[in-house]
Amino acid sequence: MIELDIERRRLQLLIDDAEMMKRKRAWKAPARRFERGYGALFSQHIKQANEGCDFDFLEGTAPTADPEIH
């Protein structure tokens, strides 16, 4: 289960520590699918959801305002 709390701006995987360790031990990095172009750029530079899903090379540039939530 995944919990999305929009008001607190939080995304959380609801598993216990033992399950997380089991998954980490079993994880293997996937093979690279793209050697160049947008796919390679995305694979190498996109940040994780908890960090905003933005490109890392855009850090420190002008901020974009959060969209209105209706």
Predicted model as a PDB file, atoms N, CA, C, CB and O in Angstrom, pLDDT in the B-factor column:
MODEL        1                                                                  
ATOM      1  N   MET A   1       0.846  -1.182   0.000  1.00 90.00           N  
ATOM      2  CA  MET A   1       0.000   0.000   0.000  1.00 90.00           C  
ATOM      3  C   MET A   1       0.891   1.245   0.000  1.00 90.00           C  
ATOM      4  CB  MET A   1      -0.962  -0.002   1.228  1.00 90.00           C  
ATOM      5  O   MET A   1       1.965   1.277   0.601  1.00 90.00           O  
ATOM      6  N   ILE A   2       0.401   2.254  -0.692  1.00 92.00           N  
ATOM      7  CA  ILE A   2       1.082   3.542  -0.736  1.00 92.00           C  
ATOM      8  C   ILE A   2       0.115   4.599  -0.237  1.00 92.00           C  
ATOM      9  CB  ILE A   2       1.590   3.875  -2.175  1.00 92.00           C  
ATOM     10  O   ILE A   2      -1.048   4.635  -0.640  1.00 92.00           O  
ATOM     11  N   GLU A   3       0.607   5.457   0.644  1.00 93.00           N  
ATOM     12  CA  GLU A   3      -0.226   6.531   1.185  1.00 93.00           C  
ATOM     13  C   GLU A   3       0.211   7.854   0.566  1.00 93.00           C  
ATOM     14  CB  GLU A   3      -0.131   6.589   2.741  1.00 93.00           C  
ATOM     15  O   GLU A   3       1.391   8.204   0.586  1.00 93.00           O  
ATOM     16  N   LEU A   4      -0.749   8.574   0.022  1.00 92.00           N  
ATOM     17  CA  LEU A   4      -0.502   9.895  -0.529  1.00 92.00           C  
ATOM     18  C   LEU A   4      -1.264  10.905   0.316  1.00 92.00           C  
ATOM     19  CB  LEU A   4      -0.924   9.976  -2.031  1.00 92.00           C  
ATOM     20  O   LEU A   4      -2.494  10.882   0.366  1.00 92.00           O  
ATOM     21  N   ASP A   5      -0.529  11.791   0.980  1.00 91.00           N  
ATOM     22  CA  ASP A   5      -1.118  12.828   1.817  1.00 91.00           C  
ATOM     23  C   ASP A   5      -0.820  14.165   1.151  1.00 91.00           C  
ATOM     24  CB  ASP A   5      -0.559  12.777   3.292  1.00 91.00           C  
ATOM     25  O   ASP A   5       0.273  14.712   1.299  1.00 91.00           O  
ATOM     26  N   ILE A   6      -1.788  14.682   0.425  1.00 90.00           N  
ATOM     27  CA  ILE A   6      -1.574  15.904  -0.347  1.00 90.00           C  
ATOM     28  C   ILE A   6      -1.367  17.110   0.561  1.00 90.00           C  
ATOM     29  CB  ILE A   6      -2.753  16.152  -1.278  1.00 90.00           C  
ATOM     30  O   ILE A   6      -0.492  17.936   0.302  1.00 90.00           O  
ATOM     31  N   GLU A   7      -2.153  17.219   1.607  1.00 91.00           N  
ATOM     32  CA  GLU A   7      -2.031  18.383   2.500  1.00 91.00           C  
ATOM     33  C   GLU A   7      -0.650  18.466   3.132  1.00 91.00           C  
ATOM     34  CB  GLU A   7      -3.094  18.327   3.595  1.00 91.00           C  
ATOM     35  O   GLU A   7      -0.101  19.559   3.266  1.00 91.00           O  
ATOM     36  N   ARG A   8      -0.082  17.336   3.523  1.00 90.00           N  
ATOM     37  CA  ARG A   8       1.249  17.327   4.148  1.00 90.00           C  
ATOM     38  C   ARG A   8       2.366  17.144   3.122  1.00 90.00           C  
ATOM     39  CB  ARG A   8       1.330  16.220   5.194  1.00 90.00           C  
ATOM     40  O   ARG A   8       3.549  17.152   3.461  1.00 90.00           O  
ATOM     41  N   ARG A   9       1.952  16.975   1.827  1.00 84.00           N  
ATOM     42  CA  ARG A   9       2.913  16.803   0.736  1.00 84.00           C  
ATOM     43  C   ARG A   9       3.833  15.616   1.013  1.00 84.00           C  
ATOM     44  CB  ARG A   9       3.745  18.088   0.539  1.00 84.00           C  
ATOM     45  O   ARG A   9       5.058  15.734   0.991  1.00 84.00           O  
ATOM     46  N   ARG A  10       3.201  14.463   1.276  1.00 86.00           N  
ATOM     47  CA  ARG A  10       3.959  13.278   1.653  1.00 86.00           C  
ATOM     48  C   ARG A  10       3.473  12.058   0.865  1.00 86.00           C  
ATOM     49  CB  ARG A  10       3.841  13.023   3.167  1.00 86.00           C  
ATOM     50  O   ARG A  10       2.270  11.848   0.704  1.00 86.00           O  
ATOM     51  N   LEU A  11       4.417  11.265   0.383  1.00 87.00           N  
ATOM     52  CA  LEU A  11       4.162  10.007  -0.307  1.00 87.00           C  
ATOM     53  C   LEU A  11       4.914   8.939   0.465  1.00 87.00           C  
ATOM     54  CB  LEU A  11       4.606  10.058  -1.826  1.00 87.00           C  
ATOM     55  O   LEU A  11       6.129   9.043   0.633  1.00 87.00           O  
ATOM     56  N   GLN A  12       4.216   7.911   0.939  1.00 90.00           N  
ATOM     57  CA  GLN A  12       4.847   6.939   1.834  1.00 90.00           C  
ATOM     58  C   GLN A  12       4.462   5.515   1.457  1.00 90.00           C  
ATOM     59  CB  GLN A  12       4.457   7.218   3.288  1.00 90.00           C  
ATOM     60  O   GLN A  12       3.286   5.218   1.245  1.00 90.00           O  
ATOM     61  N   LEU A  13       5.457   4.636   1.374  1.00 92.00           N  
ATOM     62  CA  LEU A  13       5.250   3.213   1.157  1.00 92.00           C  
ATOM     63  C   LEU A  13       4.980   2.577   2.518  1.00 92.00           C  
ATOM     64  CB  LEU A  13       6.486   2.550   0.444  1.00 92.00           C  
ATOM     65  O   LEU A  13       5.792   2.704   3.434  1.00 92.00           O  
ATOM     66  N   LEU A  14       3.854   1.901   2.651  1.00 95.00           N  
ATOM     67  CA  LEU A  14       3.442   1.369   3.952  1.00 95.00           C  
ATOM     68  C   LEU A  14       3.855  -0.098   4.094  1.00 95.00           C  
ATOM     69  CB  LEU A  14       1.916   1.512   4.135  1.00 95.00           C  
ATOM     70  O   LEU A  14       3.041  -1.010   3.948  1.00 95.00           O  
ATOM     71  N   ILE A  15       5.147  -0.297   4.381  1.00 95.00           N  
ATOM     72  CA  ILE A  15       5.675  -1.634   4.665  1.00 95.00           C  
ATOM     73  C   ILE A  15       6.552  -1.530   5.907  1.00 95.00           C  
ATOM     74  CB  ILE A  15       6.486  -2.213   3.440  1.00 95.00           C  
ATOM     75  O   ILE A  15       7.024  -0.449   6.258  1.00 95.00           O  
ATOM     76  N   ASP A  16       6.763  -2.671   6.569  1.00 95.00           N  
ATOM     77  CA  ASP A  16       7.609  -2.633   7.762  1.00 95.00           C  
ATOM     78  C   ASP A  16       9.092  -2.700   7.378  1.00 95.00           C  
ATOM     79  CB  ASP A  16       7.248  -3.795   8.713  1.00 95.00           C  
ATOM     80  O   ASP A  16       9.429  -2.953   6.222  1.00 95.00           O  
ATOM     81  N   ASP A  17       9.968  -2.472   8.352  1.00 95.00           N  
ATOM     82  CA  ASP A  17      11.411  -2.420   8.102  1.00 95.00           C  
ATOM     83  C   ASP A  17      11.957  -3.740   7.553  1.00 95.00           C  
ATOM     84  CB  ASP A  17      12.144  -2.058   9.384  1.00 95.00           C  
ATOM     85  O   ASP A  17      12.844  -3.737   6.700  1.00 95.00           O  
ATOM     86  N   ALA A  18      11.432  -4.862   8.037  1.00 96.00           N  
ATOM     87  CA  ALA A  18      11.900  -6.172   7.572  1.00 96.00           C  
ATOM     88  C   ALA A  18      11.594  -6.358   6.083  1.00 96.00           C  
ATOM     89  CB  ALA A  18      11.245  -7.306   8.397  1.00 96.00           C  
ATOM     90  O   ALA A  18      12.429  -6.861   5.332  1.00 96.00           O  
ATOM     91  N   GLU A  19      10.412  -5.955   5.668  1.00 96.00           N  
ATOM     92  CA  GLU A  19      10.045  -6.065   4.251  1.00 96.00           C  
ATOM     93  C   GLU A  19      10.907  -5.149   3.404  1.00 96.00           C  
ATOM     94  CB  GLU A  19       8.561  -5.730   4.046  1.00 96.00           C  
ATOM     95  O   GLU A  19      11.305  -5.526   2.302  1.00 96.00           O  
ATOM     96  N   MET A  20      11.203  -3.952   3.894  1.00 95.00           N  
ATOM     97  CA  MET A  20      12.050  -3.021   3.150  1.00 95.00           C  
ATOM     98  C   MET A  20      13.453  -3.605   2.976  1.00 95.00           C  
ATOM     99  CB  MET A  20      12.119  -1.655   3.872  1.00 95.00           C  
ATOM    100  O   MET A  20      14.018  -3.532   1.884  1.00 95.00           O  
ATOM    101  N   MET A  21      14.012  -4.172   4.019  1.00 97.00           N  
ATOM    102  CA  MET A  21      15.345  -4.777   3.929  1.00 97.00           C  
ATOM    103  C   MET A  21      15.343  -5.943   2.940  1.00 97.00           C  
ATOM    104  CB  MET A  21      15.815  -5.260   5.319  1.00 97.00           C  
ATOM    105  O   MET A  21      16.285  -6.101   2.163  1.00 97.00           O  
ATOM    106  N   LYS A  22      14.299  -6.750   2.966  1.00 97.00           N  
ATOM    107  CA  LYS A  22      14.175  -7.876   2.036  1.00 97.00           C  
ATOM    108  C   LYS A  22      14.173  -7.371   0.593  1.00 97.00           C  
ATOM    109  CB  LYS A  22      12.884  -8.686   2.326  1.00 97.00           C  
ATOM    110  O   LYS A  22      14.856  -7.934  -0.263  1.00 97.00           O  
ATOM    111  N   ARG A  23      13.418  -6.327   0.326  1.00 95.00           N  
ATOM    112  CA  ARG A  23      13.341  -5.764  -1.017  1.00 95.00           C  
ATOM    113  C   ARG A  23      14.666  -5.145  -1.448  1.00 95.00           C  
ATOM    114  CB  ARG A  23      12.238  -4.723  -1.085  1.00 95.00           C  
ATOM    115  O   ARG A  23      15.076  -5.288  -2.600  1.00 95.00           O  
ATOM    116  N   LYS A  24      15.331  -4.464  -0.530  1.00 96.00           N  
ATOM    117  CA  LYS A  24      16.622  -3.855  -0.859  1.00 96.00           C  
ATOM    118  C   LYS A  24      17.663  -4.915  -1.202  1.00 96.00           C  
ATOM    119  CB  LYS A  24      17.117  -2.995   0.307  1.00 96.00           C  
ATOM    120  O   LYS A  24      18.438  -4.743  -2.143  1.00 96.00           O  
ATOM    121  N   ARG A  25      17.683  -6.002  -0.449  1.00 97.00           N  
ATOM    122  CA  ARG A  25      18.646  -7.074  -0.725  1.00 97.00           C  
ATOM    123  C   ARG A  25      18.390  -7.727  -2.077  1.00 97.00           C  
ATOM    124  CB  ARG A  25      18.592  -8.128   0.376  1.00 97.00           C  
ATOM    125  O   ARG A  25      19.336  -8.138  -2.750  1.00 97.00           O  
ATOM    126  N   ALA A  26      17.136  -7.828  -2.483  1.00 97.00           N  
ATOM    127  CA  ALA A  26      16.779  -8.493  -3.733  1.00 97.00           C  
ATOM    128  C   ALA A  26      16.889  -7.579  -4.958  1.00 97.00           C  
ATOM    129  CB  ALA A  26      15.375  -9.030  -3.634  1.00 97.00           C  
ATOM    130  O   ALA A  26      16.872  -8.064  -6.089  1.00 97.00           O  
ATOM    131  N   TRP A  27      17.002  -6.271  -4.748  1.00 95.00           N  
ATOM    132  CA  TRP A  27      16.996  -5.324  -5.854  1.00 95.00           C  
ATOM    133  C   TRP A  27      18.270  -5.410  -6.679  1.00 95.00           C  
ATOM    134  CB  TRP A  27      16.814  -3.917  -5.334  1.00 95.00           C  
ATOM    135  O   TRP A  27      19.369  -5.529  -6.137  1.00 95.00           O  
ATOM    136  N   LYS A  28      18.109  -5.347  -7.993  1.00 96.00           N  
ATOM    137  CA  LYS A  28      19.236  -5.286  -8.918  1.00 96.00           C  
ATOM    138  C   LYS A  28      18.973  -4.111  -9.857  1.00 96.00           C  
ATOM    139  CB  LYS A  28      19.417  -6.644  -9.716  1.00 96.00           C  
ATOM    140  O   LYS A  28      17.851  -3.917 -10.323  1.00 96.00           O  
ATOM    141  N   ALA A  29      19.996  -3.347 -10.125  1.00 89.00           N  
ATOM    142  CA  ALA A  29      19.848  -2.206 -11.030  1.00 89.00           C  
ATOM    143  C   ALA A  29      19.459  -2.702 -12.416  1.00 89.00           C  
ATOM    144  CB  ALA A  29      21.159  -1.375 -11.097  1.00 89.00           C  
ATOM    145  O   ALA A  29      20.060  -3.653 -12.916  1.00 89.00           O  
ATOM    146  N   PRO A  30      18.469  -2.080 -13.047  1.00 87.00           N  
ATOM    147  CA  PRO A  30      18.070  -2.508 -14.391  1.00 87.00           C  
ATOM    148  C   PRO A  30      19.135  -2.128 -15.428  1.00 87.00           C  
ATOM    149  CB  PRO A  30      16.710  -1.881 -14.771  1.00 87.00           C  
ATOM    150  O   PRO A  30      19.928  -1.211 -15.214  1.00 87.00           O  
ATOM    151  N   ALA A  31      19.136  -2.837 -16.529  1.00 90.00           N  
ATOM    152  CA  ALA A  31      20.047  -2.518 -17.621  1.00 90.00           C  
ATOM    153  C   ALA A  31      19.662  -1.167 -18.217  1.00 90.00           C  
ATOM    154  CB  ALA A  31      20.024  -3.627 -18.708  1.00 90.00           C  
ATOM    155  O   ALA A  31      18.486  -0.805 -18.243  1.00 90.00           O  
ATOM    156  N   ARG A  32      20.660  -0.427 -18.694  1.00 88.00           N  
ATOM    157  CA  ARG A  32      20.387   0.865 -19.327  1.00 88.00           C  
ATOM    158  C   ARG A  32      19.636   0.642 -20.622  1.00 88.00           C  
ATOM    159  CB  ARG A  32      21.695   1.649 -19.587  1.00 88.00           C  
ATOM    160  O   ARG A  32      20.031  -0.197 -21.432  1.00 88.00           O  
ATOM    161  N   ARG A  33      18.563   1.379 -20.827  1.00 92.00           N  
ATOM    162  CA  ARG A  33      17.772   1.249 -22.046  1.00 92.00           C  
ATOM    163  C   ARG A  33      18.173   2.273 -23.099  1.00 92.00           C  
ATOM    164  CB  ARG A  33      16.299   1.390 -21.728  1.00 92.00           C  
ATOM    165  O   ARG A  33      17.974   2.044 -24.292  1.00 92.00           O  
ATOM    166  N   PHE A  34      18.729   3.388 -22.675  1.00 93.00           N  
ATOM    167  CA  PHE A  34      19.052   4.470 -23.604  1.00 93.00           C  
ATOM    168  C   PHE A  34      20.500   4.903 -23.405  1.00 93.00           C  
ATOM    169  CB  PHE A  34      18.093   5.673 -23.408  1.00 93.00           C  
ATOM    170  O   PHE A  34      20.942   5.116 -22.277  1.00 93.00           O  
ATOM    171  N   GLU A  35      21.213   5.027 -24.476  1.00 92.00           N  
ATOM    172  CA  GLU A  35      22.600   5.480 -24.421  1.00 92.00           C  
ATOM    173  C   GLU A  35      22.726   6.981 -24.675  1.00 92.00           C  
ATOM    174  CB  GLU A  35      23.435   4.717 -25.433  1.00 92.00           C  
ATOM    175  O   GLU A  35      23.723   7.601 -24.304  1.00 92.00           O  
ATOM    176  N   ARG A  36      21.701   7.560 -25.312  1.00 94.00           N  
ATOM    177  CA  ARG A  36      21.734   8.991 -25.606  1.00 94.00           C  
ATOM    178  C   ARG A  36      20.316   9.509 -25.780  1.00 94.00           C  
ATOM    179  CB  ARG A  36      22.577   9.278 -26.873  1.00 94.00           C  
ATOM    180  O   ARG A  36      19.360   8.734 -25.748  1.00 94.00           O  
ATOM    181  N   GLY A  37      20.178  10.801 -25.962  1.00 95.00           N  
ATOM    182  CA  GLY A  37      18.871  11.410 -26.176  1.00 95.00           C  
ATOM    183  C   GLY A  37      18.129  11.651 -24.869  1.00 95.00           C  
ATOM    184  O   GLY A  37      18.695  11.560 -23.780  1.00 95.00           O  
ATOM    185  N   TYR A  38      16.824  11.968 -25.015  1.00 94.00           N  
ATOM    186  CA  TYR A  38      16.020  12.317 -23.837  1.00 94.00           C  
ATOM    187  C   TYR A  38      15.944  11.166 -22.842  1.00 94.00           C  
ATOM    188  CB  TYR A  38      14.611  12.723 -24.260  1.00 94.00           C  
ATOM    189  O   TYR A  38      16.004  11.395 -21.634  1.00 94.00           O  
ATOM    190  N   GLY A  39      15.814   9.933 -23.325  1.00 93.00           N  
ATOM    191  CA  GLY A  39      15.739   8.783 -22.417  1.00 93.00           C  
ATOM    192  C   GLY A  39      16.962   8.685 -21.518  1.00 93.00           C  
ATOM    193  O   GLY A  39      16.833   8.422 -20.323  1.00 93.00           O  
ATOM    194  N   ALA A  40      18.142   8.892 -22.079  1.00 94.00           N  
ATOM    195  CA  ALA A  40      19.377   8.856 -21.291  1.00 94.00           C  
ATOM    196  C   ALA A  40      19.430  10.031 -20.315  1.00 94.00           C  
ATOM    197  CB  ALA A  40      20.609   8.878 -22.217  1.00 94.00           C  
ATOM    198  O   ALA A  40      19.795   9.867 -19.151  1.00 94.00           O  
ATOM    199  N   LEU A  41      19.065  11.209 -20.800  1.00 93.00           N  
ATOM    200  CA  LEU A  41      19.052  12.406 -19.949  1.00 93.00           C  
ATOM    201  C   LEU A  41      18.121  12.203 -18.758  1.00 93.00           C  
ATOM    202  CB  LEU A  41      18.615  13.647 -20.761  1.00 93.00           C  
ATOM    203  O   LEU A  41      18.487  12.488 -17.617  1.00 93.00           O  
ATOM    204  N   PHE A  42      16.919  11.708 -19.031  1.00 92.00           N  
ATOM    205  CA  PHE A  42      15.946  11.453 -17.983  1.00 92.00           C  
ATOM    206  C   PHE A  42      16.481  10.418 -16.986  1.00 92.00           C  
ATOM    207  CB  PHE A  42      14.619  10.976 -18.594  1.00 92.00           C  
ATOM    208  O   PHE A  42      16.423  10.636 -15.775  1.00 92.00           O  
ATOM    209  N   SER A  43      16.992   9.312 -17.486  1.00 90.00           N  
ATOM    210  CA  SER A  43      17.482   8.229 -16.618  1.00 90.00           C  
ATOM    211  C   SER A  43      18.609   8.675 -15.703  1.00 90.00           C  
ATOM    212  CB  SER A  43      17.955   7.064 -17.458  1.00 90.00           C  
ATOM    213  O   SER A  43      18.688   8.255 -14.548  1.00 90.00           O  
ATOM    214  N   GLN A  44      19.472   9.523 -16.223  1.00 91.00           N  
ATOM    215  CA  GLN A  44      20.656   9.930 -15.463  1.00 91.00           C  
ATOM    216  C   GLN A  44      20.414  11.102 -14.509  1.00 91.00           C  
ATOM    217  CB  GLN A  44      21.751  10.294 -16.413  1.00 91.00           C  
ATOM    218  O   GLN A  44      21.158  11.281 -13.545  1.00 91.00           O  
ATOM    219  N   HIS A  45      19.379  11.897 -14.775  1.00 94.00           N  
ATOM    220  CA  HIS A  45      19.260  13.150 -14.015  1.00 94.00           C  
ATOM    221  C   HIS A  45      17.943  13.396 -13.297  1.00 94.00           C  
ATOM    222  CB  HIS A  45      19.489  14.262 -14.917  1.00 94.00           C  
ATOM    223  O   HIS A  45      17.827  14.395 -12.586  1.00 94.00           O  
ATOM    224  N   ILE A  46      16.948  12.535 -13.449  1.00 94.00           N  
ATOM    225  CA  ILE A  46      15.673  12.806 -12.789  1.00 94.00           C  
ATOM    226  C   ILE A  46      15.771  12.503 -11.296  1.00 94.00           C  
ATOM    227  CB  ILE A  46      14.543  11.976 -13.431  1.00 94.00           C  
ATOM    228  O   ILE A  46      16.397  11.519 -10.902  1.00 94.00           O  
ATOM    229  N   LYS A  47      15.162  13.334 -10.474  1.00 93.00           N  
ATOM    230  CA  LYS A  47      15.178  13.119  -9.027  1.00 93.00           C  
ATOM    231  C   LYS A  47      13.958  12.299  -8.616  1.00 93.00           C  
ATOM    232  CB  LYS A  47      15.206  14.472  -8.267  1.00 93.00           C  
ATOM    233  O   LYS A  47      12.995  12.184  -9.375  1.00 93.00           O  
ATOM    234  N   GLN A  48      14.003  11.747  -7.450  1.00 88.00           N  
ATOM    235  CA  GLN A  48      12.933  10.901  -6.934  1.00 88.00           C  
ATOM    236  C   GLN A  48      11.704  11.736  -6.540  1.00 88.00           C  
ATOM    237  CB  GLN A  48      13.436  10.093  -5.727  1.00 88.00           C  
ATOM    238  O   GLN A  48      11.775  12.959  -6.424  1.00 88.00           O  
ATOM    239  N   ALA A  49      10.585  11.042  -6.340  1.00 82.00           N  
ATOM    240  CA  ALA A  49       9.318  11.717  -6.028  1.00 82.00           C  
ATOM    241  C   ALA A  49       9.426  12.600  -4.792  1.00 82.00           C  
ATOM    242  CB  ALA A  49       8.214  10.692  -5.825  1.00 82.00           C  
ATOM    243  O   ALA A  49       8.901  13.713  -4.774  1.00 82.00           O  
ATOM    244  N   ASN A  50      10.100  12.112  -3.764  1.00 80.00           N  
ATOM    245  CA  ASN A  50      10.201  12.903  -2.538  1.00 80.00           C  
ATOM    246  C   ASN A  50      11.083  14.142  -2.708  1.00 80.00           C  
ATOM    247  CB  ASN A  50      10.745  12.043  -1.415  1.00 80.00           C  
ATOM    248  O   ASN A  50      11.127  15.005  -1.831  1.00 80.00           O  
ATOM    249  N   GLU A  51      11.777  14.221  -3.829  1.00 85.00           N  
ATOM    250  CA  GLU A  51      12.619  15.380  -4.117  1.00 85.00           C  
ATOM    251  C   GLU A  51      12.031  16.255  -5.225  1.00 85.00           C  
ATOM    252  CB  GLU A  51      14.016  14.923  -4.506  1.00 85.00           C  
ATOM    253  O   GLU A  51      12.657  17.225  -5.651  1.00 85.00           O  
ATOM    254  N   GLY A  52      10.833  15.912  -5.690  1.00 82.00           N  
ATOM    255  CA  GLY A  52      10.135  16.764  -6.637  1.00 82.00           C  
ATOM    256  C   GLY A  52      10.089  16.296  -8.080  1.00 82.00           C  
ATOM    257  O   GLY A  52       9.499  16.977  -8.918  1.00 82.00           O  
ATOM    258  N   CYS A  53      10.693  15.149  -8.403  1.00 87.00           N  
ATOM    259  CA  CYS A  53      10.666  14.600  -9.781  1.00 87.00           C  
ATOM    260  C   CYS A  53      11.171  15.613 -10.810  1.00 87.00           C  
ATOM    261  CB  CYS A  53       9.233  14.162 -10.153  1.00 87.00           C  
ATOM    262  O   CYS A  53      10.628  15.691 -11.912  1.00 87.00           O  
ATOM    263  N   ASP A  54      12.176  16.370 -10.476  1.00 89.00           N  
ATOM    264  CA  ASP A  54      12.727  17.367 -11.391  1.00 89.00           C  
ATOM    265  C   ASP A  54      14.136  16.918 -11.792  1.00 89.00           C  
ATOM    266  CB  ASP A  54      12.752  18.799 -10.730  1.00 89.00           C  
ATOM    267  O   ASP A  54      14.686  15.991 -11.197  1.00 89.00           O  
ATOM    268  N   PHE A  55      14.708  17.565 -12.784  1.00 92.00           N  
ATOM    269  CA  PHE A  55      16.077  17.259 -13.170  1.00 92.00           C  
ATOM    270  C   PHE A  55      17.043  17.856 -12.152  1.00 92.00           C  
ATOM    271  CB  PHE A  55      16.380  17.791 -14.587  1.00 92.00           C  
ATOM    272  O   PHE A  55      16.866  18.991 -11.711  1.00 92.00           O  
ATOM    273  N   ASP A  56      18.067  17.085 -11.781  1.00 91.00           N  
ATOM    274  CA  ASP A  56      19.018  17.561 -10.780  1.00 91.00           C  
ATOM    275  C   ASP A  56      19.797  18.789 -11.248  1.00 91.00           C  
ATOM    276  CB  ASP A  56      19.982  16.455 -10.422  1.00 91.00           C  
ATOM    277  O   ASP A  56      20.198  19.606 -10.419  1.00 91.00           O  
ATOM    278  N   PHE A  57      20.019  18.939 -12.553  1.00 90.00           N  
ATOM    279  CA  PHE A  57      20.790  20.080 -13.039  1.00 90.00           C  
ATOM    280  C   PHE A  57      19.993  21.389 -13.019  1.00 90.00           C  
ATOM    281  CB  PHE A  57      21.274  19.804 -14.445  1.00 90.00           C  
ATOM    282  O   PHE A  57      20.542  22.448 -13.324  1.00 90.00           O  
ATOM    283  N   LEU A  58      18.712  21.327 -12.666  1.00 87.00           N  
ATOM    284  CA  LEU A  58      17.908  22.545 -12.544  1.00 87.00           C  
ATOM    285  C   LEU A  58      17.911  23.115 -11.120  1.00 87.00           C  
ATOM    286  CB  LEU A  58      16.479  22.261 -12.974  1.00 87.00           C  
ATOM    287  O   LEU A  58      17.305  24.156 -10.865  1.00 87.00           O  
ATOM    288  N   GLU A  59      18.588  22.438 -10.206  1.00 84.00           N  
ATOM    289  CA  GLU A  59      18.658  22.937  -8.833  1.00 84.00           C  
ATOM    290  C   GLU A  59      19.318  24.307  -8.815  1.00 84.00           C  
ATOM    291  CB  GLU A  59      19.432  21.952  -7.926  1.00 84.00           C  
ATOM    292  O   GLU A  59      20.299  24.554  -9.517  1.00 84.00           O  
ATOM    293  N   GLY A  60      18.766  25.177  -8.009  1.00 81.00           N  
ATOM    294  CA  GLY A  60      19.350  26.507  -7.855  1.00 81.00           C  
ATOM    295  C   GLY A  60      18.879  27.509  -8.893  1.00 81.00           C  
ATOM    296  O   GLY A  60      19.268  28.676  -8.846  1.00 81.00           O  
ATOM    297  N   THR A  61      18.042  27.070  -9.832  1.00 79.00           N  
ATOM    298  CA  THR A  61      17.507  28.015 -10.814  1.00 79.00           C  
ATOM    299  C   THR A  61      16.215  28.608 -10.267  1.00 79.00           C  
ATOM    300  CB  THR A  61      17.260  27.321 -12.193  1.00 79.00           C  
ATOM    301  O   THR A  61      15.784  28.251  -9.171  1.00 79.00           O  
ATOM    302  N   ALA A  62      15.605  29.497 -11.011  1.00 80.00           N  
ATOM    303  CA  ALA A  62      14.394  30.173 -10.553  1.00 80.00           C  
ATOM    304  C   ALA A  62      13.307  29.157 -10.209  1.00 80.00           C  
ATOM    305  CB  ALA A  62      13.888  31.153 -11.623  1.00 80.00           C  
ATOM    306  O   ALA A  62      13.022  28.262 -11.004  1.00 80.00           O  
ATOM    307  N   PRO A  63      12.705  29.288  -9.041  1.00 76.00           N  
ATOM    308  CA  PRO A  63      11.658  28.343  -8.642  1.00 76.00           C  
ATOM    309  C   PRO A  63      10.369  28.536  -9.457  1.00 76.00           C  
ATOM    310  CB  PRO A  63      11.357  28.500  -7.147  1.00 76.00           C  
ATOM    311  O   PRO A  63      10.059  29.630  -9.928  1.00 76.00           O  
ATOM    312  N   THR A  64       9.650  27.450  -9.598  1.00 77.00           N  
ATOM    313  CA  THR A  64       8.347  27.486 -10.237  1.00 77.00           C  
ATOM    314  C   THR A  64       7.313  27.390  -9.131  1.00 77.00           C  
ATOM    315  CB  THR A  64       8.178  26.335 -11.292  1.00 77.00           C  
ATOM    316  O   THR A  64       7.403  26.507  -8.278  1.00 77.00           O  
ATOM    317  N   ALA A  65       6.353  28.263  -9.131  1.00 81.00           N  
ATOM    318  CA  ALA A  65       5.321  28.231  -8.087  1.00 81.00           C  
ATOM    319  C   ALA A  65       4.528  26.945  -8.167  1.00 81.00           C  
ATOM    320  CB  ALA A  65       4.378  29.439  -8.209  1.00 81.00           C  
ATOM    321  O   ALA A  65       4.287  26.427  -9.257  1.00 81.00           O  
ATOM    322  N   ASP A  66       4.120  26.422  -7.013  1.00 81.00           N  
ATOM    323  CA  ASP A  66       3.275  25.236  -6.978  1.00 81.00           C  
ATOM    324  C   ASP A  66       1.934  25.547  -7.618  1.00 81.00           C  
ATOM    325  CB  ASP A  66       3.084  24.736  -5.532  1.00 81.00           C  
ATOM    326  O   ASP A  66       1.401  26.643  -7.442  1.00 81.00           O  
ATOM    327  N   PRO A  67       1.381  24.588  -8.363  1.00 83.00           N  
ATOM    328  CA  PRO A  67       0.070  24.838  -8.968  1.00 83.00           C  
ATOM    329  C   PRO A  67      -1.026  24.900  -7.913  1.00 83.00           C  
ATOM    330  CB  PRO A  67      -0.257  23.753  -9.994  1.00 83.00           C  
ATOM    331  O   PRO A  67      -0.885  24.346  -6.823  1.00 83.00           O  
ATOM    332  N   GLU A  68      -2.119  25.580  -8.248  1.00 87.00           N  
ATOM    333  CA  GLU A  68      -3.265  25.619  -7.343  1.00 87.00           C  
ATOM    334  C   GLU A  68      -3.887  24.245  -7.285  1.00 87.00           C  
ATOM    335  CB  GLU A  68      -4.304  26.674  -7.791  1.00 87.00           C  
ATOM    336  O   GLU A  68      -3.995  23.568  -8.308  1.00 87.00           O  
ATOM    337  N   ILE A  69      -4.295  23.826  -6.113  1.00 87.00           N  
ATOM    338  CA  ILE A  69      -4.970  22.528  -5.939  1.00 87.00           C  
ATOM    339  C   ILE A  69      -6.429  22.808  -5.678  1.00 87.00           C  
ATOM    340  CB  ILE A  69      -4.338  21.684  -4.769  1.00 87.00           C  
ATOM    341  O   ILE A  69      -6.771  23.510  -4.726  1.00 87.00           O  
ATOM    342  N   HIS A  70      -7.288  22.266  -6.513  1.00 81.00           N  
ATOM    343  CA  HIS A  70      -8.729  22.509  -6.401  1.00 81.00           C  
ATOM    344  C   HIS A  70      -9.417  21.260  -5.928  1.00 81.00           C  
ATOM    345  CB  HIS A  70      -9.324  22.970  -7.740  1.00 81.00           C  
ATOM    346  O   HIS A  70     -10.637  21.251  -5.767  1.00 81.00           O  
TER     347      HIS A  70                                                      
ENDMDL                                                                          
END                                                                             
